[in-house]
């Protein structure tokens, strides 16, 4: 436990010291939330006030940016620079290191979610979520699932130079197709079919139903099951493809 806490503190410091990582994964979703909220926050999206709809969508953006994209890029860069390989020769157990990295992602995303809710309440008069326990469980489930997918994706990216390109090519289209910023019903049928299998779609639906419709997480077991299934898929992919050494080794 002492090693884990020490590594967790170190990873949190590394995260906040990386200005680019902190900006693009932590601050950018909130900036986009403000911009879109000012643009059409008073409109109705899926029978929900635009700013409230964007609140849930921004949490979806946050979990993908932090737990999926940011995590995958960092791990690929550390692997290709030989950092992960050198870590294997230290007294720090590999599971402890990975757990600390994943816990850092979890902490950052949960702090981000609190900031997004506070921003929505302060700027757009959003209501305080009443189902706090269910919302917390949904956020944790989403973070775990996307983190597992992010770790699994690292095994498919062979070069640090291509990490950002590969990750962005996956997560940016997913943000729009899953309805983070726009109502999915306005998309063509084939895009709606794609949306119906994406994990982010079910995360946003789950958070929306808990925050804005007053559901408990156990009322949305279908969404929970799909998110959990994607998380299991990511974990299996990570177990099979995750590497500690650079691709050329």
Secondary structure, DSSP 8 states (H G I E B T S, - for coil): -HHHHHHHHHHHHHHHH-HHHHIIIIIHHHHHHHHHHHHHTTSEETTEEHHHHHHHHHHHHHHIIIIIIIHHHHHHHHHHTTHHHHHTTSSS-HHHHHHHHHHHHHHHHHHHHHHHHHHHHHHH-----S-HHHHHHHHHHHHHHHHHHHHHHHTT---GGGHHHHHHHHHHHHHHHTTSSS-GGGS-HHHHHHHTT-HHHHHHHHHHHHHHS---GGGGHHHHHHHHHHHHHHHHHHHHH--SS-TT-
